[in-house]
Amino acid sequence: MKRLAIGLILVACNRGSAGAIKEESPGLAARAKVDPAVARRTALAKFPEGKIVKEEIEQENGKLVYSFDVKNRAQPGVDEVLVNALDGSIVSVEHESAAKEAAEAKKE
């Protein structure tokens, strides 16, 4: 019974996950103190009806952050949620239009 409960918790933690966290550069994930599943839940708490379509860990403005692109059916584009990988706090939430999202994808 205990195993089943743990399995259900793990499934719930990964709701909306786009897969493994992509690293902007090697070694970033090893420096994180916050588990990626906890960071995902934090990002999805901002958009409970959303789905994570892209996730990565990166250095942004001198901070180690998890970056989540959350697709929300209510509006076009995505909402980028940055979660501090050291303390789990939300660093920023920014809406990206479909055009801005496409431009960023082209750069990558």
DSSP file (Angstrom, degrees, kcal/mol; ACC not computed):
  #  RESIDUE AA STRUCTURE BP1 BP2  ACC     N-H-->O    O-->H-N    N-H-->O    O-->H-N    TCO  KAPPA ALPHA  PHI   PSI    X-CA   Y-CA   Z-CA
    1    1 A M     >        0   0    0      0, 0.0     4,-2.2     0, 0.0     5,-0.2   0.000 360.0 360.0 360.0 -40.9    0.0    0.0    0.0
    2    2 A K  H  >  +     0   0    0      1,-0.2     4,-2.3     2,-0.2     5,-0.2   0.909 360.0  51.5 -61.8 -41.8    2.9    2.4    0.9
    3    3 A R  H  > S+     0   0    0      1,-0.2     4,-2.6     2,-0.2    -1,-0.2   0.900 108.2  52.0 -60.7 -42.2    4.5    1.7   -2.5
    4    4 A L  H  > S+     0   0    0      2,-0.2     4,-2.4     1,-0.2    -1,-0.2   0.916 109.2  49.6 -61.4 -44.2    1.2    2.5   -4.3
    5    5 A A  H  X S+     0   0    0     -4,-2.2     4,-2.1     1,-0.2    -1,-0.2   0.913 111.4  48.6 -62.2 -43.3    0.9    5.8   -2.4
    6    6 A I  H  X S+     0   0    0     -4,-2.3     4,-2.4     1,-0.2    -1,-0.2   0.913 110.9  51.3 -63.6 -41.9    4.4    6.8   -3.3
    7    7 A G  H  X S+     0   0    0     -4,-2.6     4,-2.2     1,-0.2    -2,-0.2   0.900 109.6  49.7 -61.5 -41.4    3.8    5.9   -7.0
    8    8 A L  H  X S+     0   0    0     -4,-2.4     4,-2.4     2,-0.2    -1,-0.2   0.884 109.7  51.4 -65.8 -37.7    0.7    8.0   -7.1
    9    9 A I  H  X S+     0   0    0     -4,-2.1     4,-2.4     2,-0.2    -2,-0.2   0.928 109.8  49.7 -63.9 -44.2    2.6   11.0   -5.5
   10   10 A L  H  X S+     0   0    0     -4,-2.4     4,-1.4     1,-0.2    -2,-0.2   0.897 110.7  49.6 -62.5 -40.1    5.3   10.6   -8.2
   11   11 A V  H  < S+     0   0    0     -4,-2.2     3,-0.3     1,-0.2     4,-0.2   0.924 111.7  48.9 -63.5 -43.7    2.7   10.6  -11.0
   12   12 A A  H >< S+     0   0    0     -4,-2.4     3,-1.2     1,-0.2    -2,-0.2   0.874 107.6  55.5 -63.5 -37.8    1.0   13.7   -9.5
   13   13 A C  H 3< S+     0   0    0     -4,-2.4    -1,-0.2     1,-0.3    -2,-0.2   0.829 108.1  48.8 -64.3 -31.3    4.4   15.5   -9.2
   14   14 A N  T >< S+     0   0    0     -4,-1.4     3,-2.5    -3,-0.3    -1,-0.3   0.363  77.1 135.7 -93.0   5.8    5.1   14.9  -12.9
   15   15 A R  T <  S+     0   0    0     -3,-1.2    37,-0.1     1,-0.3     3,-0.1  -0.321  80.5   9.5 -55.7 126.7    1.7   16.1  -14.2
   16   16 A G  T 3  S+     0   0    0      1,-0.3    36,-0.8    35,-0.1    -1,-0.3   0.521  92.6 152.5  82.4   4.4    2.3   18.4  -17.2
   17   17 A S    <   -     0   0    0     -3,-2.5    -1,-0.3     1,-0.1     3,-0.1  -0.434  40.0-155.3 -72.6 140.6    6.0   17.5  -17.4
   18   18 A A        -     0   0    0      1,-0.3     2,-0.3    -2,-0.1    -1,-0.1   0.397  55.4 -94.6 -92.4   1.8    7.6   17.7  -20.7
   19   19 A G  S    S+     0   0    0     -5,-0.1    -1,-0.3    35,-0.1     3,-0.1  -0.866  78.4   3.6 122.1-156.5   10.3   15.2  -19.7
   20   20 A A  S    S-     0   0    0     -2,-0.3     2,-0.4     1,-0.1    35,-0.2  -0.301  80.7 -99.3 -67.8 149.2   13.8   15.4  -18.4
   21   21 A I        -     0   0    0     35,-0.1     2,-0.3    33,-0.1    35,-0.2  -0.543  35.5-136.4 -69.8 125.6   15.1   18.8  -17.5
   22   22 A K  E     -a   56   0A   0     33,-1.5    35,-2.7    -2,-0.4     2,-0.5  -0.670  15.6-135.2 -81.9 137.0   17.4   20.1  -20.3
   23   23 A E  E     -a   57   0A   0     -2,-0.3    35,-0.2    33,-0.2    -1,-0.0  -0.820   6.3-151.7 -97.0 130.8   20.6   21.7  -19.0
   24   24 A E  S    S+     0   0    0     33,-2.5    -1,-0.2    -2,-0.5    34,-0.1   0.894  89.5   1.5 -63.8 -39.8   21.7   25.0  -20.6
   25   25 A S  S >  S-     0   0    0     32,-0.3     3,-1.4    -3,-0.1    -1,-0.3  -0.984  98.3 -82.2-145.5 152.6   25.3   24.0  -19.8
   26   26 A P  T 3  S+     0   0    0      0, 0.0    -2,-0.0     0, 0.0     0, 0.0  -0.162 107.9  24.2 -57.5 142.1   26.7   20.8  -18.2
   27   27 A G  T 3> S+     0   0    0      1,-0.0     4,-0.8    -4,-0.0     3,-0.1   0.296  83.9 110.1  92.4  -9.5   26.7   20.6  -14.4
   28   28 A L  H X> S+     0   0    0     -3,-1.4     3,-1.1     1,-0.2     4,-0.7   0.922  76.0  53.4 -66.0 -43.0   23.9   23.0  -13.6
   29   29 A A  H >4 S+     0   0    0      1,-0.3     3,-0.8     2,-0.2    -1,-0.2   0.851 102.8  58.8 -61.4 -34.1   21.4   20.3  -12.5
   30   30 A A  H 34 S+     0   0    0      1,-0.2    -1,-0.3    -3,-0.1    -2,-0.2   0.763 103.4  53.2 -66.8 -24.7   24.0   19.0  -10.0
   31   31 A R  H << S+     0   0    0     -3,-1.1    -1,-0.2    -4,-0.8    -2,-0.2   0.641  85.6 107.0 -83.8 -15.9   24.1   22.5   -8.3
   32   32 A A    <<  -     0   0    0     -3,-0.8    54,-0.2    -4,-0.7    53,-0.0  -0.376  46.4-172.1 -68.3 140.1   20.3   22.6   -7.8
   33   33 A K        +     0   0    0     52,-2.4     2,-0.5    -2,-0.1    53,-0.2   0.563  68.6  75.6-103.0 -15.7   19.0   22.2   -4.3
   34   34 A V  S    S-     0   0    0     51,-2.1    53,-0.1     2,-0.0    54,-0.1  -0.848  87.4-119.1-101.0 131.4   15.4   22.0   -5.3
   35   35 A D    >>  -     0   0    0     -2,-0.5     4,-2.0     1,-0.1     3,-0.5  -0.410  20.6-124.4 -65.6 140.9   14.1   18.8   -6.9
   36   36 A P  H 3> S+     0   0    0      0, 0.0     4,-2.5     0, 0.0     5,-0.2   0.852 110.6  57.1 -56.3 -35.7   12.8   19.3  -10.4
   37   37 A A  H 3> S+     0   0    0      2,-0.2     4,-2.0     1,-0.2     5,-0.1   0.881 106.9  48.5 -64.6 -37.2    9.4   17.8   -9.5
   38   38 A V  H <> S+     0   0    0     -3,-0.5     4,-2.1     2,-0.2    -1,-0.2   0.911 111.1  50.1 -67.6 -42.2    9.0   20.4   -6.7
   39   39 A A  H  X S+     0   0    0     -4,-2.0     4,-2.4     2,-0.2    -2,-0.2   0.888 108.8  53.0 -63.4 -39.1    9.9   23.2   -9.1
   40   40 A R  H  X S+     0   0    0     -4,-2.5     4,-2.9     2,-0.2     5,-0.2   0.934 108.5  49.4 -60.6 -46.2    7.3   21.9  -11.7
   41   41 A R  H  X S+     0   0    0     -4,-2.0     4,-1.5     1,-0.2    -1,-0.2   0.894 110.1  51.7 -60.9 -39.2    4.6   21.9   -9.0
   42   42 A T  H  X S+     0   0    0     -4,-2.1     4,-0.7     2,-0.2    -1,-0.2   0.927 112.2  45.4 -62.7 -45.4    5.5   25.5   -8.1
   43   43 A A  H >X S+     0   0    0     -4,-2.4     3,-1.0     1,-0.2     4,-0.7   0.921 113.2  49.5 -64.7 -43.9    5.3   26.6  -11.8
   44   44 A L  H 3< S+     0   0    0     -4,-2.9     6,-0.3     1,-0.3     3,-0.2   0.734  97.0  69.9 -70.4 -21.1    2.0   24.8  -12.3
   45   45 A A  H 3< S+     0   0    0     -4,-1.5    -1,-0.3     1,-0.2    -2,-0.2   0.816  97.2  53.4 -64.2 -28.2    0.5   26.4   -9.2
   46   46 A K  H << S+     0   0    0     -3,-1.0    -1,-0.2    -4,-0.7    -2,-0.2   0.814 125.3  23.6 -72.0 -31.2    0.6   29.7  -11.1
   47   47 A F  S >< S+     0   0    0     -4,-0.7     3,-2.6    -3,-0.2    -1,-0.3  -0.643  70.5 176.4-136.1  74.6   -1.4   28.1  -14.0
   48   48 A P  T 3  S+     0   0    0      0, 0.0    -1,-0.1     0, 0.0    -3,-0.1   0.745  84.3  46.8 -57.3 -26.2   -3.3   25.1  -12.6
   49   49 A E  T 3  S+     0   0    0     -4,-0.1    24,-0.3     2,-0.1    -4,-0.1   0.424  98.3 100.5 -93.0   0.9   -5.0   24.4  -16.0
   50   50 A G    <   -     0   0    0     -3,-2.6     2,-0.4    -6,-0.3    22,-0.2  -0.255  61.0-142.2 -84.8 171.8   -1.7   24.7  -17.9
   51   51 A K  E     - B   0  71A   0     20,-1.9    20,-3.0    -2,-0.0     2,-0.4  -1.000  20.7-120.1-134.8 132.4    0.7   22.1  -19.3
   52   52 A I  E     + B   0  70A   0    -36,-0.8    18,-0.2    -2,-0.4     3,-0.1  -0.594  32.6 172.1 -73.6 124.3    4.5   22.3  -19.3
   53   53 A V  E     +     0   0A   0     16,-3.0     2,-0.3    -2,-0.4    -1,-0.2   0.568  67.1  17.9-108.8 -14.4    5.7   22.2  -22.9
   54   54 A K  E     + B   0  69A   0     15,-1.1    15,-2.8     2,-0.0    -1,-0.3  -0.968  63.1 176.9-156.3 140.5    9.4   23.0  -22.3
   55   55 A E  E     + B   0  68A   0     -2,-0.3   -33,-1.5    13,-0.2     2,-0.3  -0.998   8.1 154.0-147.2 143.9   11.6   22.9  -19.3
   56   56 A E  E     -aB  22  67A   0     11,-1.9    11,-3.5    -2,-0.3     2,-0.4  -0.980  36.4-121.8-157.7 165.0   15.3   23.5  -18.6
   57   57 A I  E     +aB  23  66A   0    -35,-2.7   -33,-2.5    -2,-0.3   -32,-0.3  -0.957  45.7 152.0-112.5 135.0   17.7   24.6  -15.9
   58   58 A E  E     - B   0  65A   0      7,-2.8     7,-3.0    -2,-0.4     2,-0.6  -0.957  49.8-100.9-154.3 165.7   19.8   27.6  -16.7
   59   59 A Q  E     + B   0  64A   0     -2,-0.3     2,-0.4     5,-0.2     5,-0.2  -0.875  42.5 176.7 -91.1 122.6   21.7   30.6  -15.4
   60   60 A E  E >   - B   0  63A   0      3,-3.0     3,-1.7    -2,-0.6    -2,-0.0  -0.968  67.3 -20.1-133.9 118.2   19.6   33.7  -15.8
   61   61 A N  T 3  S-     0   0    0     -2,-0.4    -1,-0.1     1,-0.3     3,-0.1   0.883 128.7 -50.4  52.0  42.5   20.7   37.1  -14.5
   62   62 A G  T 3  S+     0   0    0      1,-0.2     2,-0.4     0, 0.0    -1,-0.3   0.487 117.7 109.7  79.6   3.2   23.2   35.4  -12.2
   63   63 A K  E <   -B   60   0A   0     -3,-1.7    -3,-3.0    22,-0.0     2,-0.7  -0.892  69.3-127.2-114.9 143.3   20.6   33.0  -10.7
   64   64 A L  E     +B   59   0A   0     -2,-0.4    21,-2.7    -5,-0.2    22,-0.5  -0.790  46.9 168.9 -84.4 117.5   20.3   29.3  -11.2
   65   65 A V  E     -BC  58  84A   0     -7,-3.0    -7,-2.8    -2,-0.7     2,-0.5  -0.937  41.5-128.9-134.4 152.3   16.7   28.7  -12.3
   66   66 A Y  E     -BC  57  83A   0     17,-3.1    17,-2.6    -2,-0.3     2,-0.5  -0.873  30.1-153.4 -89.3 132.0   14.4   26.2  -13.6
   67   67 A S  E     -BC  56  82A   0    -11,-3.5   -11,-1.9    -2,-0.5     2,-0.5  -0.948  13.3-175.2-111.8 123.3   12.6   27.6  -16.7
   68   68 A F  E     -BC  55  81A   0     13,-2.4    13,-2.9    -2,-0.5     2,-0.7  -0.974  17.2-153.5-121.8 126.6    9.2   26.3  -17.5
   69   69 A D  E     -BC  54  80A   0    -15,-2.8   -16,-3.0    -2,-0.5   -15,-1.1  -0.891  20.1-163.6 -94.6 117.6    7.1   27.2  -20.6
   70   70 A V  E     -BC  52  79A   0      9,-2.9     9,-2.5    -2,-0.7     2,-0.5  -0.909   8.3-148.4-109.9 121.2    3.5   26.6  -19.6
   71   71 A K  E     -BC  51  78A   0    -20,-3.0   -20,-1.9    -2,-0.6     2,-0.5  -0.760  14.3-168.2 -88.2 127.4    0.8   26.4  -22.3
   72   72 A N    >   -     0   0    0      5,-0.5     3,-1.5    -2,-0.5   -22,-0.1  -0.975  20.3-145.4-120.2 126.6   -2.5   27.7  -21.1
   73   73 A R  T 3  S+     0   0    0     -2,-0.5    -1,-0.1   -24,-0.3   -23,-0.1   0.723  93.1  71.8 -63.3 -20.2   -5.6   27.1  -23.3
   74   74 A A  T 3  S+     0   0    0      1,-0.1    -1,-0.3     2,-0.0    -3,-0.0   0.743 108.9  17.7 -71.1 -22.4   -7.1   30.4  -22.3
   75   75 A Q  S <  S-     0   0    0     -3,-1.5    -3,-0.4     2,-0.1    -1,-0.1  -0.993  82.2-102.7-148.9 153.4   -4.6   32.4  -24.4
   76   76 A P  S    S+     0   0    0      0, 0.0     2,-0.1     0, 0.0    20,-0.1  -0.300  84.7  27.9 -71.9 161.8   -2.1   32.0  -27.2
   77   77 A G  S    S-     0   0    0     20,-0.2    -5,-0.5    18,-0.1     2,-0.3  -0.435  91.0 -78.9  85.9-164.1    1.6   31.7  -26.6
   78   78 A V  E     -CD  71  96A   0     18,-2.1    18,-3.6    -7,-0.2     2,-0.6  -0.911  23.6-126.0-134.3 161.5    3.2   30.4  -23.4
   79   79 A D  E     -CD  70  95A   0     -9,-2.5    -9,-2.9    -2,-0.3     2,-0.6  -0.960  23.5-146.6-107.8 123.2    3.8   31.7  -19.9
   80   80 A E  E     -CD  69  94A   0     14,-3.5    14,-2.5    -2,-0.6     2,-0.5  -0.804  14.9-169.4 -92.6 122.2    7.5   31.4  -18.8
   81   81 A V  E     -CD  68  93A   0    -13,-2.9   -13,-2.4    -2,-0.6     2,-0.5  -0.956   5.7-159.1-113.8 122.5    7.8   30.7  -15.1
   82   82 A L  E     -CD  67  92A   0     10,-2.7     9,-2.9    -2,-0.5    10,-1.1  -0.899   8.0-169.1-102.3 125.8   11.3   30.9  -13.6
   83   83 A V  E     -CD  66  90A   0    -17,-2.6   -17,-3.1    -2,-0.5     7,-0.2  -0.963  29.2-114.2-116.7 127.3   11.7   29.0  -10.3
   84   84 A N  E  >  -C   65   0A   0      5,-3.4     4,-2.0    -2,-0.5   -19,-0.3  -0.415  19.9-152.5 -60.8 124.1   14.9   29.5   -8.2
   85   85 A A  T  4 S+     0   0    0    -21,-2.7   -52,-2.4    -2,-0.2   -51,-2.1   0.521  90.8  50.3 -79.8  -5.1   16.7   26.2   -8.2
   86   86 A L  T  4 S+     0   0    0    -22,-0.5    -1,-0.2   -53,-0.2   -21,-0.1   0.769 129.8   9.8-101.1 -33.0   18.3   26.9   -4.9
   87   87 A D  T  4 S-     0   0    0      2,-0.1    -2,-0.2   -53,-0.1    -3,-0.0   0.478  92.2-119.9-128.1  -4.5   15.3   27.9   -2.7
   88   88 A G     <  +     0   0    0     -4,-2.0    -3,-0.1     1,-0.2     2,-0.1   0.497  63.0 139.2  81.8   3.2   12.2   27.1   -4.8
   89   89 A S        -     0   0    0     -6,-0.1    -5,-3.4     1,-0.1     2,-0.5  -0.434  61.3-104.0 -79.4 156.6   10.9   30.6   -5.0
   90   90 A I  E     -D   83   0A   0     -7,-0.2    -7,-0.3     1,-0.2     3,-0.1  -0.699  32.0-175.1 -80.0 125.1    9.3   32.1   -8.1
   91   91 A V  E     -     0   0A   0     -9,-2.9     2,-0.3    -2,-0.5    -1,-0.2   0.874  63.2 -21.8 -86.4 -44.3   11.8   34.5   -9.8
   92   92 A S  E     -D   82   0A   0    -10,-1.1   -10,-2.7     2,-0.0     2,-0.4  -0.990  44.0-150.2-163.3 158.8    9.5   35.7  -12.5
   93   93 A V  E     +D   81   0A   0     -2,-0.3     2,-0.4   -12,-0.2   -12,-0.2  -0.987  25.3 173.2-134.2 123.8    6.4   35.0  -14.6
   94   94 A E  E     -D   80   0A   0    -14,-2.5   -14,-3.5    -2,-0.4     2,-0.4  -0.995  27.0-134.5-137.4 131.6    6.3   36.4  -18.2
   95   95 A H  E     -D   79   0A   0     -2,-0.4     2,-0.5   -16,-0.2   -16,-0.2  -0.698  19.5-160.8 -83.0 133.2    3.8   35.9  -21.0
   96   96 A E  E     -D   78   0A   0    -18,-3.6   -18,-2.1    -2,-0.4    -2,-0.0  -0.967  14.2-132.9-115.6 123.8    5.4   35.2  -24.3
   97   97 A S     >  -     0   0    0     -2,-0.5     4,-2.6   -20,-0.2     5,-0.2  -0.191  30.2-103.6 -65.1 165.5    3.3   35.7  -27.4
   98   98 A A  H  > S+     0   0    0      1,-0.2     4,-2.1     2,-0.2     5,-0.1   0.867 123.8  52.2 -59.1 -37.0    3.3   33.1  -30.1
   99   99 A A  H  > S+     0   0    0      2,-0.2     4,-2.1     1,-0.2    -1,-0.2   0.915 110.7  45.9 -67.0 -43.6    5.6   35.3  -32.2
  100  100 A K  H  > S+     0   0    0      2,-0.2     4,-2.3     1,-0.2    -2,-0.2   0.895 112.0  52.1 -65.9 -39.7    8.1   35.7  -29.4
  101  101 A E  H  X S+     0   0    0     -4,-2.6     4,-2.2     1,-0.2    -2,-0.2   0.911 110.1  48.4 -61.3 -44.1    8.0   32.0  -28.7
  102  102 A A  H  X S+     0   0    0     -4,-2.1     4,-2.0     2,-0.2    -2,-0.2   0.891 110.1  51.8 -64.3 -40.5    8.7   31.2  -32.3
  103  103 A A  H  X S+     0   0    0     -4,-2.1     4,-1.6     2,-0.2    -2,-0.2   0.900 110.6  48.1 -63.8 -41.4   11.6   33.7  -32.4
  104  104 A E  H  X S+     0   0    0     -4,-2.3     4,-1.5     1,-0.2    -2,-0.2   0.898 110.1  51.7 -65.9 -40.2   13.2   32.1  -29.3
  105  105 A A  H  < S+     0   0    0     -4,-2.2    -1,-0.2     1,-0.2    -2,-0.2   0.869 107.6  53.2 -63.4 -36.6   12.8   28.6  -30.8
  106  106 A K  H  < S+     0   0    0     -4,-2.0    -1,-0.2     1,-0.2    -2,-0.2   0.876 105.6  53.7 -66.2 -37.4   14.5   29.8  -34.0
  107  107 A K  H  <        0   0    0     -4,-1.6    -1,-0.2     1,-0.3    -2,-0.2   0.841 360.0 360.0 -65.5 -33.7   17.5   31.1  -31.9
  108  108 A E     <        0   0    0     -4,-1.5    -1,-0.3    -5,-0.1    -2,-0.2   0.482 360.0 360.0 -77.8 360.0   17.9   27.7  -30.3
